[in-house]
């Protein structure tokens, strides 16, 4: 069985693939919407914290960009890579800076996120948008 639904598993065919895809979408939505309970429940049950969507956005990227510090903290504590870029070269820190999520940016920097990683980098985004408090964080 494949996650894109193109294979058969012999016990339900594409139904299992469709369910897996639906679950992945629900988890990406939970990260975006700050649904800590849902995300934590599935991560605790074994869903990998490294899960990414078709654009290469990790759960951490989606939570950081959407400004959910509790989820960001949980994912970092589970081992999520603070510098994991998506397919466009954007990092969670750059996403948090772009959206002005200072608390999330602090968590990522504390976890070792590189303000100069990615394209554009978090530092470049902070300069572009005049976010002096975030530039100070990178000093």
MISETOR-175137 format. One record per residue: residue number from 0; residue in three letters; chain; x, y, z of N, C-alpha, C, CB in turn. Coordinates in steps of 0.2 Angstrom, whole numbers, padded with zeros to 4 digits. Glycine has a CB too. Layout:
N
(NUM ala A (X Y Z) (X Y Z) (X Y Z) (X Y Z))
...
***
This chain:
139
(0 unk A (0004 -0006 0000) (0000 0000 0000) (0004 0006 0000) (-0005 0000 0006))
(1 unk A (0002 0011 -0004) (0006 0018 -0004) (0002 0023 -0001) (0009 0019 -0011))
(2 unk A (0005 0028 0002) (0001 0034 0005) (-0003 0038 -0001) (0005 0038 0009))
(3 unk A (-0001 0037 -0007) (-0005 0041 -0012) (-0011 0037 -0015) (0000 0043 -0018))
(4 unk A (-0012 0031 -0012) (-0018 0027 -0014) (-0017 0023 -0020) (-0023 0032 -0014))
(5 unk A (-0011 0023 -0023) (-0010 0019 -0029) (-0008 0012 -0028) (-0004 0023 -0033))
(6 unk A (-0008 0010 -0022) (-0006 0002 -0021) (-0012 -0001 -0017) (0000 0002 -0018))
(7 unk A (-0011 -0008 -0018) (-0016 -0012 -0014) (-0013 -0015 -0008) (-0019 -0017 -0019))
(8 unk A (-0016 -0016 -0002) (-0013 -0019 0003) (-0016 -0026 0004) (-0014 -0015 0009))
(9 unk A (-0021 -0028 0000) (-0024 -0034 0001) (-0030 -0035 0006) (-0019 -0039 0002))
(10 unk A (-0030 -0030 0010) (-0035 -0030 0016) (-0039 -0023 0016) (-0032 -0031 0023))
(11 unk A (-0042 -0021 0011) (-0046 -0015 0011) (-0044 -0011 0005) (-0045 -0012 0018))
(12 unk A (-0039 -0013 0002) (-0037 -0009 -0004) (-0035 -0002 -0003) (-0042 -0009 -0009))
(13 unk A (-0038 0003 -0006) (-0036 0010 -0006) (-0039 0013 0000) (-0037 0014 -0012))
(14 unk A (-0043 0010 0004) (-0046 0013 0010) (-0041 0014 0015) (-0052 0008 0013))
(15 unk A (-0036 0010 0016) (-0031 0011 0021) (-0027 0017 0019) (-0027 0005 0022))
(16 unk A (-0025 0018 0013) (-0021 0024 0010) (-0025 0030 0011) (-0019 0023 0003))
(17 unk A (-0032 0030 0009) (-0036 0036 0010) (-0036 0038 0017) (-0043 0035 0007))
(18 unk A (-0037 0033 0022) (-0037 0035 0029) (-0031 0038 0031) (-0039 0028 0033))
(19 unk A (-0025 0035 0029) (-0019 0038 0031) (-0018 0045 0029) (-0013 0033 0028))
(20 unk A (-0020 0046 0022) (-0019 0053 0020) (-0024 0058 0023) (-0021 0053 0012))
(21 unk A (-0030 0056 0025) (-0035 0060 0029) (-0032 0061 0036) (-0041 0056 0030))
(22 unk A (-0029 0056 0039) (-0026 0057 0045) (-0020 0062 0045) (-0023 0051 0048))
(23 unk A (-0016 0062 0040) (-0010 0066 0039) (-0013 0073 0038) (-0006 0064 0033))
(24 unk A (-0018 0074 0034) (-0021 0081 0033) (-0023 0084 0040) (-0026 0081 0028))
(25 unk A (-0027 0079 0044) (-0029 0082 0050) (-0024 0084 0055) (-0034 0076 0053))
(26 unk A (-0018 0080 0055) (-0013 0082 0059) (-0009 0089 0057) (-0007 0077 0059))
(27 unk A (-0009 0090 0050) (-0006 0096 0048) (-0011 0102 0050) (-0005 0096 0040))
(28 unk A (-0017 0101 0049) (-0022 0106 0051) (-0022 0107 0059) (-0029 0103 0050))
(29 unk A (-0021 0102 0063) (-0020 0103 0070) (-0014 0107 0072) (-0019 0096 0074))
(30 unk A (-0008 0106 0068) (-0002 0110 0069) (-0004 0117 0067) (0004 0107 0065))
(31 unk A (-0007 0118 0062) (-0009 0125 0060) (-0014 0129 0064) (-0012 0125 0053))
(32 unk A (-0018 0125 0067) (-0024 0128 0071) (-0022 0128 0078) (-0030 0124 0070))
(33 unk A (-0017 0125 0081) (-0015 0125 0088) (-0019 0120 0092) (-0016 0132 0090))
(34 unk A (-0021 0115 0088) (-0025 0109 0092) (-0020 0104 0095) (-0029 0105 0087))
(35 unk A (-0017 0107 0101) (-0012 0103 0104) (-0015 0096 0106) (-0010 0107 0111))
(36 unk A (-0021 0096 0109) (-0023 0089 0111) (-0023 0084 0106) (-0030 0090 0114))
(37 unk A (-0026 0085 0100) (-0026 0081 0094) (-0019 0079 0092) (-0030 0083 0088))
(38 unk A (-0015 0084 0091) (-0008 0082 0089) (-0004 0078 0094) (-0004 0089 0088))
(39 unk A (-0005 0080 0100) (-0001 0076 0106) (-0003 0069 0106) (-0002 0080 0112))
(40 unk A (-0010 0068 0106) (-0013 0061 0106) (-0010 0057 0101) (-0020 0062 0105))
(41 unk A (-0009 0059 0094) (-0007 0055 0089) (0001 0054 0089) (-0009 0058 0082))
(42 unk A (0004 0060 0091) (0012 0059 0092) (0013 0054 0098) (0015 0066 0094))
(43 unk A (0010 0054 0103) (0011 0049 0109) (0009 0042 0106) (0006 0051 0115))
(44 unk A (0005 0042 0101) (0003 0035 0099) (0008 0032 0094) (-0004 0035 0096))
(45 unk A (0012 0037 0092) (0018 0034 0087) (0018 0038 0080) (0017 0027 0086))
(46 unk A (0014 0042 0079) (0014 0046 0073) (0021 0050 0073) (0008 0051 0071))
(47 unk A (0025 0049 0068) (0032 0053 0068) (0031 0060 0068) (0036 0050 0062))
(48 unk A (0035 0063 0073) (0035 0071 0073) (0039 0074 0067) (0039 0073 0080))
(49 unk A (0042 0069 0063) (0045 0072 0057) (0041 0072 0051) (0051 0067 0055))
(50 unk A (0034 0071 0052) (0029 0070 0046) (0030 0077 0042) (0022 0069 0049))
(51 unk A (0030 0077 0036) (0030 0083 0031) (0024 0082 0026) (0037 0084 0028))
(52 unk A (0022 0088 0024) (0017 0088 0018) (0020 0088 0012) (0012 0094 0019))
(53 unk A (0016 0088 0006) (0019 0088 0000) (0024 0094 -0002) (0014 0087 -0005))
(54 unk A (0023 0099 0002) (0028 0105 0001) (0034 0105 0005) (0024 0111 0002))
(55 unk A (0034 0099 0009) (0040 0099 0013) (0039 0102 0020) (0046 0101 0010))
(56 unk A (0033 0105 0021) (0032 0108 0028) (0031 0103 0033) (0026 0113 0027))
(57 unk A (0036 0103 0038) (0035 0099 0044) (0030 0101 0049) (0042 0099 0048))
(58 unk A (0028 0097 0053) (0023 0099 0058) (0026 0105 0062) (0022 0094 0063))
(59 unk A (0032 0105 0063) (0036 0111 0067) (0035 0117 0063) (0043 0110 0068))
(60 unk A (0036 0117 0056) (0035 0123 0052) (0028 0126 0052) (0037 0121 0045))
(61 unk A (0023 0121 0052) (0016 0124 0052) (0015 0127 0058) (0012 0118 0050))
(62 unk A (0017 0124 0064) (0015 0127 0070) (0019 0133 0072) (0017 0122 0076))
(63 unk A (0025 0134 0069) (0029 0140 0070) (0026 0145 0066) (0036 0139 0068))
(64 unk A (0025 0144 0060) (0022 0149 0055) (0015 0152 0058) (0021 0146 0048))
(65 unk A (0011 0147 0061) (0005 0149 0064) (0005 0152 0071) (0000 0143 0063))
(66 unk A (0011 0152 0074) (0011 0155 0080) (0009 0151 0086) (0008 0161 0080))
(67 unk A (0010 0144 0087) (0008 0140 0092) (0014 0138 0096) (0004 0134 0089))
(68 unk A (0016 0142 0101) (0022 0140 0105) (0021 0133 0109) (0023 0145 0110))
(69 unk A (0015 0131 0111) (0015 0125 0115) (0017 0119 0110) (0008 0124 0118))
(70 unk A (0014 0119 0104) (0016 0114 0100) (0023 0114 0097) (0011 0114 0093))
(71 unk A (0025 0120 0096) (0032 0121 0094) (0037 0118 0100) (0034 0128 0093))
(72 unk A (0035 0120 0106) (0039 0117 0112) (0039 0109 0112) (0037 0120 0118))
(73 unk A (0033 0107 0111) (0032 0099 0112) (0036 0096 0106) (0025 0097 0111))
(74 unk A (0036 0098 0100) (0039 0095 0094) (0047 0096 0095) (0037 0099 0088))
(75 unk A (0049 0101 0098) (0056 0102 0099) (0059 0097 0104) (0058 0109 0101))
(76 unk A (0054 0096 0110) (0056 0092 0115) (0056 0084 0112) (0051 0092 0121))
(77 unk A (0052 0083 0107) (0052 0076 0104) (0058 0075 0099) (0046 0075 0101))
(78 unk A (0062 0081 0098) (0067 0080 0093) (0067 0083 0087) (0069 0073 0093))
(79 unk A (0062 0087 0085) (0061 0090 0079) (0067 0095 0077) (0054 0094 0079))
(80 unk A (0069 0095 0071) (0074 0099 0069) (0072 0106 0068) (0077 0096 0062))
(81 unk A (0075 0110 0072) (0073 0117 0072) (0075 0121 0066) (0077 0121 0078))
(82 unk A (0080 0118 0062) (0082 0121 0056) (0079 0117 0049) (0089 0121 0055))
(83 unk A (0075 0113 0050) (0072 0109 0044) (0069 0113 0039) (0068 0103 0046))
(84 unk A (0071 0114 0034) (0068 0119 0029) (0063 0115 0024) (0074 0122 0024))
(85 unk A (0058 0118 0022) (0054 0115 0017) (0056 0115 0010) (0047 0119 0018))
(86 unk A (0052 0113 0005) (0055 0113 -0001) (0057 0119 -0005) (0049 0109 -0006))
(87 unk A (0054 0125 -0002) (0056 0132 -0004) (0062 0135 0000) (0050 0136 -0003))
(88 unk A (0065 0131 0004) (0071 0133 0008) (0069 0137 0014) (0075 0137 0003))
(89 unk A (0063 0137 0016) (0061 0141 0022) (0061 0137 0028) (0054 0144 0021))
(90 unk A (0064 0140 0033) (0064 0137 0040) (0059 0139 0045) (0071 0138 0043))
(91 unk A (0057 0135 0050) (0052 0137 0055) (0054 0144 0058) (0052 0132 0060))
(92 unk A (0060 0145 0059) (0062 0152 0062) (0060 0157 0057) (0069 0152 0064))
(93 unk A (0062 0157 0051) (0060 0162 0046) (0053 0163 0046) (0063 0160 0039))
(94 unk A (0049 0157 0046) (0042 0158 0046) (0039 0161 0052) (0038 0151 0046))
(95 unk A (0042 0160 0058) (0039 0163 0064) (0041 0171 0064) (0043 0160 0070))
(96 unk A (0047 0172 0061) (0049 0179 0060) (0044 0183 0055) (0056 0180 0058))
(97 unk A (0043 0180 0050) (0039 0183 0045) (0032 0185 0047) (0038 0178 0039))
(98 unk A (0029 0180 0052) (0023 0182 0054) (0023 0186 0061) (0019 0175 0056))
(99 unk A (0029 0187 0064) (0030 0191 0070) (0028 0187 0076) (0025 0197 0069))
(100 unk A (0029 0181 0076) (0028 0177 0082) (0034 0176 0086) (0026 0169 0080))
(101 unk A (0035 0181 0091) (0041 0182 0095) (0042 0176 0099) (0041 0189 0098))
(102 unk A (0037 0174 0103) (0038 0169 0108) (0040 0162 0104) (0031 0167 0111))
(103 unk A (0037 0161 0098) (0039 0155 0095) (0047 0156 0092) (0035 0154 0088))
(104 unk A (0049 0162 0090) (0055 0163 0088) (0060 0162 0094) (0056 0170 0085))
(105 unk A (0059 0164 0100) (0063 0163 0105) (0064 0155 0107) (0060 0166 0112))
(106 unk A (0058 0152 0106) (0059 0144 0107) (0064 0141 0102) (0052 0141 0107))
(107 unk A (0063 0143 0096) (0067 0140 0091) (0074 0142 0092) (0064 0142 0084))
(108 unk A (0076 0148 0093) (0083 0151 0094) (0086 0147 0100) (0083 0158 0096))
(109 unk A (0082 0146 0106) (0084 0142 0112) (0086 0135 0110) (0079 0143 0117))
(110 unk A (0082 0132 0105) (0083 0126 0103) (0089 0125 0098) (0077 0123 0100))
(111 unk A (0092 0131 0096) (0098 0131 0092) (0096 0132 0085) (0101 0124 0092))
(112 unk A (0091 0135 0083) (0089 0137 0076) (0094 0142 0074) (0082 0140 0076))
(113 unk A (0096 0142 0068) (0101 0146 0065) (0097 0152 0061) (0106 0143 0060))
(114 unk A (0098 0158 0064) (0095 0164 0060) (0097 0165 0053) (0095 0170 0065))
(115 unk A (0102 0162 0051) (0105 0163 0045) (0104 0158 0040) (0112 0165 0045))
(116 unk A (0100 0153 0042) (0098 0147 0038) (0092 0148 0034) (0097 0141 0042))
(117 unk A (0092 0145 0028) (0086 0146 0024) (0086 0152 0019) (0080 0146 0028))
(118 unk A (0081 0152 0015) (0080 0157 0010) (0073 0159 0010) (0082 0155 0003))
(119 unk A (0071 0165 0012) (0076 0170 0015) (0077 0168 0022) (0073 0177 0015))
(120 unk A (0083 0170 0025) (0084 0168 0032) (0080 0172 0037) (0092 0169 0033))
(121 unk A (0079 0170 0043) (0076 0173 0048) (0078 0180 0049) (0076 0169 0055))
(122 unk A (0085 0181 0049) (0088 0187 0050) (0086 0192 0044) (0096 0187 0050))
(123 unk A (0086 0190 0038) (0084 0194 0032) (0077 0196 0033) (0085 0190 0025))
(124 unk A (0073 0191 0035) (0065 0193 0036) (0064 0198 0041) (0061 0186 0037))
(125 unk A (0068 0197 0047) (0068 0202 0052) (0070 0209 0050) (0072 0200 0058))
(126 unk A (0075 0209 0046) (0077 0216 0043) (0072 0219 0038) (0084 0215 0039))
(127 unk A (0070 0214 0034) (0065 0217 0029) (0059 0220 0032) (0063 0211 0024))
(128 unk A (0056 0217 0037) (0050 0219 0041) (0051 0223 0047) (0046 0213 0043))
(129 unk A (0057 0225 0048) (0059 0230 0053) (0057 0227 0060) (0055 0236 0052))
(130 unk A (0059 0221 0061) (0057 0217 0068) (0063 0218 0072) (0055 0210 0067))
(131 unk A (0064 0223 0075) (0070 0225 0079) (0071 0220 0085) (0070 0232 0082))
(132 unk A (0065 0218 0088) (0065 0214 0094) (0068 0207 0092) (0058 0213 0097))
(133 unk A (0067 0205 0086) (0069 0198 0084) (0076 0199 0081) (0065 0196 0078))
(134 unk A (0078 0204 0079) (0085 0205 0077) (0090 0205 0083) (0086 0212 0073))
(135 unk A (0087 0208 0089) (0091 0208 0095) (0091 0201 0098) (0087 0212 0100))
(136 unk A (0086 0197 0096) (0086 0190 0099) (0092 0186 0095) (0080 0186 0097))
(137 unk A (0094 0188 0089) (0099 0185 0085) (0106 0187 0086) (0097 0185 0078))
(138 unk A (0106 0192 0090) (0113 0195 0092) (0118 0190 0096) (0112 0202 0095))
***
